[in-house]
Amino acid sequence: MSQDDFEMNLASGVAAFEAKHFQKALTLLAPLAEQGNTDAQYRLAVMLQNGLGHVKNEADAYKWMRAAAEQGHALAQHGLGFMHLQGECAPKNPAEAATWFRKAAEQGLPGSQMTLGMLYEQGLGVPKDEAEARKWYQRAESSG
């Protein structure tokens, strides 16, 4: 696949995903996810996690979310944190969740900053620390 074809398929797959044409998005994005594209991996994980355009598949959803997260995709890091926090598609593990929320928070994702603040406020997966909680809440507020 040429770089132009790759870019066109990615743009078409993302557009199909955004338009909620999940079957088409799955067809276009799955090969790109296999090639290591983090945007494709993240969207594929969301579709598999929620049964959009395909039968729900928690194991594959986790696999693709983790693949994108490990490559530094902030939304995937947040998604992986959520999976571990809720025990959805992954074993419930607040400490692992905090690790992934921190990675996304450090990239400036307000939702992850808020969640990390909440984890510190409650002492969930991290030591309870009001000052650290305030720090993350303030970062989230200034991030928008």
Protein Blocks (a to p, Z undefined) as FASTA:
>chain_A
ZZklmmmmmmmmmmmmmnopaklmmmmmmmmmmnopaklmmmmmmmmmnopoiacdfklm
mmmmmmmmmnopaklmmmmmmmmmnopoiacdfklmmmmmmmmmmnopaklmmmmmmmmm
nopoiacdfklmmmmmmmmmmnZZ
